[in-house]
Amino acid sequence: MKVNKRNLASGTVLGGRYSVVRTLGQGGMAHVYMAEDLHNKSYVALKVMRDELSDDPEFIRRFATEARAAASLDHPNIVAVLDYGQDKDVRYIVQEYVEGKTLKDLIREQGALDYHLAIPLMVQIGLALEHAHKRGVIHRDMKPQNVMITSDMVAKVTDFGIARTTNANTITLTGGVAFGSVHYFSPEQARGSHVTERSDLYSLGIMLYEMLTGELPFDGDSSVAVAIKQLQEMPDPPSRYNPKLPRSLDNIVFKTIQKSPGNRYASARAFVDELDAFLRNPQGRYGVIAGSRNKVEASSSFGGQTKGSNFEKIHELESSIHKSRRTRTRDTSVVVIIIVVTVAVVVAGLYWLINSIKKSNAQNGEDFFVLEDYTGENIEIVANQLINEHGLEIEKDLFIEWKTNDVTKGNIYDQEPKPKQKFFVGKDKLKLMVSAGNEISYVPDVIGETKENASNLLESMNYNVLIKYQSSETYAENIVINSLPRPGSALPPGEKVTIYVSEGPSDATELTTEVPYIVGYTWEAAMQILSDANLNIGEATGIDGSVAEKDRIIIKQSPAEGVMVRINSEVAVTYGTSKQYDEYMNPTEATTSKGVTKMPNLVGKTWDVAYNQITNWSADSIPDNIKVTYISAASKAEAYHMTNPEKAYILSQSVSPDTNLKSVNEILFMLGTYADYQEMLNPTEPPTTTTEPTTTPPTTETPTTTEPPTDPTLPTDSSINPEPEPEPEPEPEPDPTPEGG
């Protein structure tokens, strides 16, 4: 029977399996139908090639390319291709049916999206493209119409309709027909040049711009006019449409839509990592471009075009479009120039006046801010804020005093001056009193010692040592000339002590060096790379607590790769284990089932961290019984979870990661000390046999009061140092069930 492919009737069956239900829409190459898979009674999306293209060998090849390319992809943020084939002269592709709307529809409905929604959606889209790029597939037609958004805000990329593998020839304009949407495609696609993974990133930048502003960055009377703008212009920053957007987000967008591919992000992963860092700290420095902005680099991809190239065709078409407008444009150009010059003069004058007032106030000591109430806040966060935002200097404007206190260690419990007072920078002094918990030490005097001796002494006292270098006419090279905090200052173990080491007399010539890339390297390798570049390690922070140097992997660095700095400058790093590095570089993707909590991997975390995570699960996901046991009685004595939750490490869990917790009634955790955890990672001898708990967990009664009962699993203030210390028992005990709220 001859099938009308333009409008398949309901009930039409293709391939003896897929029964058409109704029309969903159409694209540039195919009609899309909702169909029922008669084999498993599920709904699918059925894409059927359009009639007018079915006899075109080029389009037939592209249709087959989509099927092969998309079928090779398996990612939660990519619409899955389930099947493809041909029924007589009907070519079709079977895809996962996604309930939801397109990203374009979402933008039309809501206008500009809040960046707290737009960025997570873009991260999911970026992860989908990273997966495709790793398999050698370039999408080449990224646009909001090709991204489905489910009801629980999961993004799924679809329509690899003009996708090609990276080793295929990639000419975008053929015979005057543009494959891809002109509002979103890259300058190299407009030129008919070689298309790479970075071309997809350009399209993501245009999409992100539209998500943040509700507007397309480039528009025109014709597709040719839009293509010319893609080649030659840059749009207004997104923050011009929405002043509440952080300027750092403008920089990320502009780096993504640079005209030269070499100035864009190196990969979809690099783009996703920058967006992830932005969400963590919107005030950071992002979108740094190493090359010249918007200057197209000379290469085989962008070099001279052959005679009759697509680039020349575009210019010829554009000339004909604008020919009739040139006369009236010439008449108004003089007026426009006068207006622009006048505005520029006024803006320059205002800028000069404002700067003059600022300089005058600064010179008169009038540079001030109003103090906030810092009590209860963590000292590290507050100090960084005061240093970065207001320019305060420790031991000059800002003084930190540690004392034993019942307040949480590291939190500020008093300040002088008090909140809501004016603080004049360079003139006033701010003292913050910080709790050292119940344990306190005093910074030893290491001035005059060698760097090695000073470091060894401080580290033996469990201080984190940060080394900075300064020129000195008094002290010989490698000798400590100062420390911060000052010698004799009260400071709890585990805090940072900065020692200033002499690098000898100052040199009149200031040399610079380029910061190397050390992310992903072991600690030892990173130190060698920095040393070879004449740089020093700066502040080193564990992403989730301290890690032995031999096990450290660099996760983040600052300054970033390629930045020019002075010789002997410092590079601050965040480190972790190889597992933590993998988790950071491959963040957990969005779950696809709303309200469902899946079991995380808690092995290696301390009990206080794990417990806080458990109590944040949905109420119906917390199992009835959560029990703990210990690897040994000695470990229980040292790391009892009810009195020392921060010392109790999870060695194993009875429920595998990603298990749906709604079907779990009991979780058993094996606890031990940090040494036990390290022994588990690097065993030196066969592990000892562990006695499994034999006791039955106590029945948890449902509280009848409206207020939640006190949970005995976490230590209260009075149980941090209980009197007397609970006697560790030879047999481990079950942990009371935490309340699910």
MIDO-680265 format. One record per residue (C-alpha): residue number from 1; residue in one letter; x, y, z. Coordinates in steps of 0.5 Angstrom, whole numbers, plus 500, padded with zeros to 3 digits. Example, Ala and Ser with C-alpha at 12.3 -4.5 7.8 and 13.67 -1.06 7.14 Angstrom:
# MIDO-680265
R,num,residuo,px,py,pz
R,1,A,525,491,516
R,2,S,527,498,514
***
This chain:
# MIDO-680265
R,num,residuo,px,py,pz
R,1,M,500,500,500
R,2,K,503,507,498
R,3,V,504,511,504
R,4,N,503,519,505
R,5,K,509,520,509
R,6,R,507,528,509
R,7,N,501,526,514
R,8,L,501,519,516
R,9,A,494,517,519
R,10,S,493,514,526
R,11,G,494,507,526
R,12,T,499,507,520
R,13,V,504,501,522
R,14,L,512,502,520
R,15,G,517,496,521
R,16,G,511,492,523
R,17,R,512,495,530
R,18,Y,511,502,531
R,19,S,503,504,530
R,20,V,502,512,529
R,21,V,498,515,534
R,22,R,498,523,532
R,23,T,503,528,529
R,24,L,508,532,534
R,25,G,511,537,529
R,26,Q,516,537,524
R,27,G,523,539,523
R,28,G,527,541,517
R,29,M,528,534,515
R,30,A,523,530,518
R,31,H,516,529,520
R,32,V,515,527,528
R,33,Y,510,523,530
R,34,M,508,520,537
R,35,A,507,512,536
R,36,E,506,506,540
R,37,D,511,500,540
R,38,L,507,494,539
R,39,H,512,490,542
R,40,N,513,493,549
R,41,K,506,497,549
R,42,S,510,504,550
R,43,Y,510,510,547
R,44,V,516,513,542
R,45,A,517,519,538
R,46,L,517,517,530
R,47,K,521,521,525
R,48,V,520,520,518
R,49,M,524,523,512
R,50,R,520,528,509
R,51,D,517,527,502
R,52,E,521,532,498
R,53,L,527,530,501
R,54,S,526,522,500
R,55,D,529,522,493
R,56,D,535,527,494
R,57,P,541,522,495
R,58,E,545,528,500
R,59,F,539,528,505
R,60,I,538,521,505
R,61,R,545,520,507
R,62,R,544,526,512
R,63,F,538,522,515
R,64,A,542,516,515
R,65,T,548,519,519
R,66,E,543,522,524
R,67,A,541,515,526
R,68,R,548,512,526
R,69,A,551,518,530
R,70,A,545,519,535
R,71,A,544,511,536
R,72,S,552,511,538
R,73,L,550,516,544
R,74,D,548,514,551
R,75,H,547,519,556
R,76,P,541,521,561
R,77,N,541,528,558
R,78,I,541,526,550
R,79,V,534,523,547
R,80,A,536,516,546
R,81,V,535,513,539
R,82,L,532,506,540
R,83,D,531,504,533
R,84,Y,532,506,525
R,85,G,530,503,519
R,86,Q,526,503,512
R,87,D,519,501,511
R,88,K,519,500,503
R,89,D,520,507,501
R,90,V,519,510,508
R,91,R,525,512,512
R,92,Y,524,513,520
R,93,I,528,513,526
R,94,V,525,511,533
R,95,Q,527,515,539
R,96,E,525,516,546
R,97,Y,519,519,547
R,98,V,520,525,552
R,99,E,514,529,556
R,100,G,515,536,556
R,101,K,516,542,552
R,102,T,522,545,548
R,103,L,527,550,551
R,104,K,525,555,546
R,105,D,518,554,549
R,106,L,520,555,556
R,107,I,523,562,554
R,108,R,517,564,550
R,109,E,513,563,556
R,110,Q,517,566,561
R,111,G,522,571,558
R,112,A,529,571,561
R,113,L,530,565,565
R,114,D,533,567,572
R,115,Y,540,565,572
R,116,H,539,560,578
R,117,L,535,556,573
R,118,A,539,557,566
R,119,I,546,555,569
R,120,P,544,548,571
R,121,L,540,547,565
R,122,M,546,549,561
R,123,V,550,545,565
R,124,Q,546,539,563
R,125,I,546,541,556
R,126,G,554,542,556
R,127,L,555,535,559
R,128,A,550,532,553
R,129,L,555,535,548
R,130,E,561,533,552
R,131,H,559,526,551
R,132,A,557,526,544
R,133,H,564,530,543
R,134,K,568,524,546
R,135,R,565,519,541
R,136,G,567,524,535
R,137,V,560,527,534
R,138,I,559,534,533
R,139,H,551,536,533
R,140,R,552,542,529
R,141,D,545,545,530
R,142,M,544,546,537
R,143,K,538,551,538
R,144,P,533,551,544
R,145,Q,528,548,539
R,146,N,533,542,540
R,147,V,533,541,547
R,148,M,527,538,551
R,149,I,525,540,558
R,150,T,522,535,562
R,151,S,517,537,568
R,152,D,522,536,573
R,153,M,527,541,569
R,154,V,531,535,566
R,155,A,534,538,559
R,156,K,535,532,554
R,157,V,538,534,547
R,158,T,535,531,541
R,159,D,535,532,533
R,160,F,542,530,531
R,161,G,539,531,524
R,162,I,546,534,521
R,163,A,551,531,526
R,164,R,557,529,523
R,165,T,563,525,526
R,166,T,569,529,527
R,167,N,573,526,521
R,168,A,568,527,516
R,169,N,568,533,511
R,170,T,564,539,514
R,171,I,561,544,509
R,172,T,555,548,512
R,173,L,553,551,506
R,174,T,552,547,500
R,175,G,549,550,493
R,176,G,546,556,497
R,177,V,542,552,503
R,178,A,544,553,510
R,179,F,544,547,514
R,180,G,543,549,521
R,181,S,539,555,524
R,182,V,543,562,522
R,183,H,541,565,529
R,184,Y,545,560,533
R,185,F,551,557,528
R,186,S,558,559,529
R,187,P,562,564,524
R,188,E,566,558,521
R,189,Q,559,555,519
R,190,A,557,562,516
R,191,R,564,562,512
R,192,G,563,554,510
R,193,S,569,552,514
R,194,H,571,546,518
R,195,V,567,545,524
R,196,T,569,543,530
R,197,E,567,541,537
R,198,R,568,549,539
R,199,S,562,550,534
R,200,D,557,547,538
R,201,L,560,551,544
R,202,Y,559,558,540
R,203,S,551,555,539
R,204,L,551,554,547
R,205,G,553,561,548
R,206,I,548,564,543
R,207,M,543,559,547
R,208,L,545,562,554
R,209,Y,545,569,552
R,210,E,537,568,550
R,211,M,536,564,556
R,212,L,539,570,560
R,213,T,536,576,556
R,214,G,530,573,553
R,215,E,533,576,546
R,216,L,537,573,541
R,217,P,544,577,540
R,218,F,543,577,533
R,219,D,537,578,528
R,220,G,536,581,522
R,221,D,531,582,516
R,222,S,534,576,512
R,223,S,538,570,514
R,224,V,544,573,510
R,225,A,544,579,514
R,226,V,544,575,521
R,227,A,550,571,518
R,228,I,554,577,517
R,229,K,552,579,524
R,230,Q,555,573,527
R,231,L,561,574,523
R,232,Q,563,581,524
R,233,E,559,584,531
R,234,M,559,582,538
R,235,P,552,584,542
R,236,D,551,588,548
R,237,P,552,584,555
R,238,P,547,580,558
R,239,S,547,585,564
R,240,R,545,591,560
R,241,Y,538,587,559
R,242,N,538,585,566
R,243,P,543,589,571
R,244,K,542,584,577
R,245,L,546,579,573
R,246,P,553,578,575
R,247,R,558,581,570
R,248,S,562,575,571
R,249,L,557,571,567
R,250,D,557,576,561
R,251,N,565,574,561
R,252,I,563,567,560
R,253,V,558,568,555
R,254,F,563,573,551
R,255,K,568,567,551
R,256,T,563,562,549
R,257,I,561,566,543
R,258,Q,568,569,541
R,259,K,569,569,533
R,260,S,575,565,533
R,261,P,574,558,536
R,262,G,581,558,539
R,263,N,579,564,544
R,264,R,573,560,546
R,265,Y,573,554,551
R,266,A,577,548,549
R,267,S,572,543,551
R,268,A,565,542,553
R,269,R,568,540,560
R,270,A,571,546,561
R,271,F,565,550,559
R,272,V,561,546,564
R,273,D,567,547,570
R,274,E,567,554,569
R,275,L,559,554,570
R,276,D,559,550,576
R,277,A,565,554,579
R,278,F,560,560,577
R,279,L,554,557,581
R,280,R,559,556,587
R,281,N,562,563,587
R,282,P,558,568,582
R,283,Q,563,574,584
R,284,G,569,570,581
R,285,R,574,571,575
R,286,Y,571,568,569
R,287,G,571,568,562
R,288,V,579,570,561
R,289,I,581,570,554
R,290,A,588,568,553
R,291,G,588,571,545
R,292,S,586,577,542
R,293,R,578,578,543
R,294,N,574,577,537
R,295,K,581,577,532
R,296,V,580,571,528
R,297,E,586,567,528
R,298,A,590,565,521
R,299,S,589,558,520
R,300,S,587,553,514
R,301,S,580,553,517
R,302,F,580,561,516
R,303,G,585,562,511
R,304,G,584,564,504
R,305,Q,577,562,501
R,306,T,577,559,494
R,307,K,574,562,488
R,308,G,566,562,489
R,309,S,567,560,496
R,310,N,560,561,501
R,311,F,563,567,504
R,312,E,564,571,498
R,313,K,556,569,496
R,314,I,554,571,503
R,315,H,557,578,501
R,316,E,554,578,494
R,317,L,547,577,497
R,318,E,548,582,503
R,319,S,550,587,498
R,320,S,544,586,494
R,321,I,540,587,500
R,322,H,543,593,502
R,323,K,544,597,496
R,324,S,537,600,496
R,325,R,538,603,503
R,326,R,545,606,502
R,327,T,542,613,500
R,328,R,538,614,506
R,329,T,544,611,510
R,330,R,549,616,508
R,331,D,544,622,509
R,332,T,543,620,517
R,333,S,550,618,518
R,334,V,553,625,520
R,335,V,547,626,525
R,336,V,549,619,528
R,337,I,556,621,528
R,338,I,555,628,532
R,339,I,550,624,537
R,340,V,555,619,538
R,341,V,561,624,539
R,342,T,556,628,544
R,343,V,554,622,548
R,344,A,562,620,549
R,345,V,564,627,551
R,346,V,559,627,557
R,347,V,560,620,559
R,348,A,568,621,559
R,349,G,566,627,563
R,350,L,562,624,568
R,351,Y,567,618,569
R,352,W,573,623,570
R,353,L,568,627,575
R,354,I,566,620,579
R,355,N,574,618,579
R,356,S,576,625,582
R,357,I,571,625,587
R,358,K,573,617,589
R,359,K,580,619,589
R,360,S,579,625,593
R,361,N,575,621,599
R,362,A,581,616,599
R,363,Q,586,621,600
R,364,N,582,624,605
R,365,G,581,618,609
R,366,E,574,618,607
R,367,D,574,611,604
R,368,F,569,607,609
R,369,F,564,601,609
R,370,V,559,600,615
R,371,L,561,594,619
R,372,E,556,588,619
R,373,D,555,583,625
R,374,Y,560,578,624
R,375,T,558,573,630
R,376,G,557,566,629
R,377,E,560,567,622
R,378,N,566,562,620
R,379,I,573,566,620
R,380,E,575,564,614
R,381,I,569,566,610
R,382,V,569,573,613
R,383,A,576,574,613
R,384,N,576,573,605
R,385,Q,570,578,604
R,386,L,574,583,608
R,387,I,580,582,604
R,388,N,577,582,597
R,389,E,571,587,598
R,390,H,574,592,602
R,391,G,582,591,602
R,392,L,583,590,609
R,393,E,590,587,611
R,394,I,591,582,617
R,395,E,595,585,622
R,396,K,594,592,619
R,397,D,587,593,619
R,398,L,584,586,621
R,399,F,586,583,627
R,400,I,584,576,629
R,401,E,584,573,636
R,402,W,583,566,638
R,403,K,581,563,645
R,404,T,578,557,648
R,405,N,570,557,648
R,406,D,564,553,647
R,407,V,562,556,641
R,408,T,563,552,634
R,409,K,571,552,633
R,410,G,573,557,627
R,411,N,566,561,629
R,412,I,567,569,631
R,413,Y,564,570,638
R,414,D,565,577,639
R,415,Q,568,583,635
R,416,E,570,590,636
R,417,P,568,595,633
R,418,K,561,593,634
R,419,P,556,592,628
R,420,K,553,598,624
R,421,Q,559,603,625
R,422,K,563,606,620
R,423,F,570,603,619
R,424,F,575,607,615
R,425,V,580,603,611
R,426,G,587,605,613
R,427,K,585,608,619
R,428,D,581,604,624
R,429,K,582,597,626
R,430,L,577,591,627
R,431,K,579,585,632
R,432,L,575,579,631
R,433,M,575,574,637
R,434,V,574,567,634
R,435,S,573,560,638
R,436,A,579,555,638
R,437,G,574,550,641
R,438,N,577,546,647
R,439,E,584,546,644
R,440,I,589,551,644
R,441,S,596,552,642
R,442,Y,601,558,641
R,443,V,605,559,635
R,444,P,612,558,636
R,445,D,617,563,634
R,446,V,621,561,628
R,447,I,623,568,625
R,448,G,631,566,624
R,449,E,630,559,622
R,450,T,631,556,616
R,451,K,624,555,612
R,452,E,625,547,612
R,453,N,626,547,620
R,454,A,620,552,621
R,455,S,616,548,617
R,456,N,617,542,620
R,457,L,616,545,627
R,458,L,609,548,625
R,459,E,607,541,622
R,460,S,609,537,628
R,461,M,604,542,632
R,462,N,599,540,626
R,463,Y,599,547,623
R,464,N,598,548,616
R,465,V,604,552,613
R,466,L,603,557,608
R,467,I,610,559,605
R,468,K,611,566,602
R,469,Y,617,569,599
R,470,Q,620,576,600
R,471,S,626,580,598
R,472,S,630,582,604
R,473,E,636,586,605
R,474,T,637,583,612
R,475,Y,636,576,612
R,476,A,640,571,608
R,477,E,636,567,603
R,478,N,631,561,605
R,479,I,631,564,612
R,480,V,624,566,615
R,481,I,623,573,616
R,482,N,616,573,619
R,483,S,610,569,621
R,484,L,603,571,621
R,485,P,600,570,626
R,486,R,605,573,630
R,487,P,609,568,634
R,488,G,606,567,641
R,489,S,599,568,638
R,490,A,594,563,640
R,491,L,592,559,635
R,492,P,588,552,635
R,493,P,591,546,631
R,494,G,589,545,624
R,495,E,589,552,622
R,496,K,594,556,617
R,497,V,600,559,619
R,498,T,604,563,614
R,499,I,611,564,614
R,500,Y,615,569,610
R,501,V,622,567,607
R,502,S,627,571,605
R,503,E,629,571,597
R,504,G,635,575,598
R,505,P,636,582,596
R,506,S,631,585,591
R,507,D,633,585,584
R,508,A,631,591,580
R,509,T,629,587,574
R,510,E,622,584,575
R,511,L,622,577,571
R,512,T,615,574,570
R,513,T,613,567,568
R,514,E,607,563,565
R,515,V,603,559,570
R,516,P,603,552,568
R,517,Y,597,547,568
R,518,I,597,543,574
R,519,V,590,540,575
R,520,G,589,533,575
R,521,Y,597,532,577
R,522,T,599,528,583
R,523,W,602,533,589
R,524,E,609,531,587
R,525,A,608,532,580
R,526,A,605,539,581
R,527,M,610,541,586
R,528,Q,615,539,580
R,529,I,612,543,575
R,530,L,611,549,579
R,531,S,618,549,581
R,532,D,620,548,574
R,533,A,616,555,572
R,534,N,620,558,578
R,535,L,613,559,582
R,536,N,611,557,589
R,537,I,605,553,592
R,538,G,601,558,595
R,539,E,595,556,600
R,540,A,593,549,599
R,541,T,586,547,601
R,542,G,583,540,602
R,543,I,576,539,598
R,544,D,573,535,604
R,545,G,579,535,609
R,546,S,586,534,609
R,547,V,589,528,605
R,548,A,596,525,605
R,549,E,601,528,600
R,550,K,602,522,597
R,551,D,595,521,595
R,552,R,593,528,593
R,553,I,591,530,586
R,554,I,590,537,584
R,555,I,583,539,583
R,556,K,583,547,582
R,557,Q,588,552,581
R,558,S,589,560,582
R,559,P,591,563,578
R,560,A,589,559,572
R,561,E,593,556,566
R,562,G,597,561,562
R,563,V,596,567,567
R,564,M,603,571,567
R,565,V,605,573,574
R,566,R,612,575,577
R,567,I,617,569,578
R,568,N,616,566,585
R,569,S,609,568,586
R,570,E,604,563,589
R,571,V,599,558,586
R,572,A,593,557,590
R,573,V,591,550,590
R,574,T,585,545,592
R,575,Y,586,538,592
R,576,G,583,531,594
R,577,T,584,524,593
R,578,S,583,521,586
R,579,K,576,519,587
R,580,Q,574,526,589
R,581,Y,578,529,583
R,582,D,573,524,579
R,583,E,567,526,583
R,584,Y,569,534,582
R,585,M,570,533,574
R,586,N,564,529,573
R,587,P,559,531,578
R,588,T,553,527,579
R,589,E,547,529,573
R,590,A,540,531,575
R,591,T,536,525,577
R,592,T,530,523,572
R,593,S,525,522,577
R,594,K,522,527,581
R,595,G,522,526,589
R,596,V,526,520,589
R,597,T,532,519,593
R,598,K,538,515,591
R,599,M,543,512,596
R,600,P,549,516,595
R,601,N,556,513,596
R,602,L,558,515,603
R,603,V,564,511,604
R,604,G,570,515,606
R,605,K,566,521,609
R,606,T,566,522,616
R,607,W,559,520,620
R,608,D,557,528,622
R,609,V,558,529,614
R,610,A,554,523,612
R,611,Y,549,524,618
R,612,N,547,531,615
R,613,Q,546,528,608
R,614,I,542,523,611
R,615,T,537,528,614
R,616,N,536,532,608
R,617,W,533,526,604
R,618,S,526,526,603
R,619,A,522,523,609
R,620,D,519,517,605
R,621,S,526,516,603
R,622,I,529,515,610
R,623,P,530,507,612
R,624,D,526,505,618
R,625,N,533,502,621
R,626,I,540,505,620
R,627,K,545,501,624
R,628,V,552,502,625
R,629,T,558,497,627
R,630,Y,565,498,628
R,631,I,571,495,625
R,632,S,574,494,632
R,633,A,573,495,639
R,634,A,579,500,639
R,635,S,577,504,633
R,636,K,570,505,637
R,637,A,574,507,643
R,638,E,577,512,639
R,639,A,572,514,634
R,640,Y,565,513,637
R,641,H,560,516,633
R,642,M,556,519,638
R,643,T,561,523,641
R,644,N,566,524,636
R,645,P,562,524,629
R,646,E,568,528,626
R,647,K,573,522,627
R,648,A,568,516,625
R,649,Y,570,514,618
R,650,I,565,510,614
R,651,L,569,504,611
R,652,S,563,500,608
R,653,Q,555,501,607
R,654,S,550,495,606
R,655,V,546,499,600
R,656,S,550,500,594
R,657,P,550,507,591
R,658,D,544,509,586
R,659,T,539,504,589
R,660,N,532,507,590
R,661,L,532,508,598
R,662,K,524,507,597
R,663,S,525,500,597
R,664,V,530,500,603
R,665,N,528,498,610
R,666,E,535,498,613
R,667,I,542,501,612
R,668,L,548,498,616
R,669,F,555,502,616
R,670,M,561,500,618
R,671,L,565,505,622
R,672,G,573,506,623
R,673,T,578,511,624
R,674,Y,582,515,619
R,675,A,587,510,620
R,676,D,582,504,618
R,677,Y,580,508,612
R,678,Q,587,509,609
R,679,E,589,502,611
R,680,M,582,500,607
R,681,L,585,504,601
R,682,N,592,501,601
R,683,P,592,495,605
R,684,T,599,492,608
R,685,E,596,486,611
R,686,P,590,482,610
R,687,P,584,485,613
R,688,T,581,482,620
R,689,T,575,478,620
R,690,T,569,483,623
R,691,T,564,481,627
R,692,E,557,483,625
R,693,P,552,486,629
R,694,T,547,481,632
R,695,T,543,486,636
R,696,T,536,488,634
R,697,P,535,495,633
R,698,P,530,498,638
R,699,T,523,499,635
R,700,T,522,507,634
R,701,E,516,510,636
R,702,T,512,515,632
R,703,P,513,521,637
R,704,T,506,524,639
R,705,T,508,531,640
R,706,T,508,536,634
R,707,E,516,538,635
R,708,P,521,533,633
R,709,P,525,529,638
R,710,T,532,530,640
R,711,D,536,526,635
R,712,P,541,522,639
R,713,T,545,520,633
R,714,L,549,527,633
R,715,P,553,530,639
R,716,T,550,535,643
R,717,D,554,541,646
R,718,S,554,537,652
R,719,S,556,530,649
R,720,I,562,533,646
R,721,N,566,532,652
R,722,P,561,527,656
R,723,E,563,525,663
R,724,P,564,520,664
R,725,E,567,518,657
R,726,P,562,512,654
R,727,E,565,505,655
R,728,P,566,502,648
R,729,E,563,495,648
R,730,P,566,489,645
R,731,E,560,488,641
R,732,P,558,494,636
R,733,E,551,497,637
R,734,P,545,499,632
R,735,D,544,506,631
R,736,P,538,509,633
R,737,T,534,511,627
R,738,P,534,518,625
R,739,E,528,522,625
R,740,G,525,523,617
R,741,G,522,529,619
***
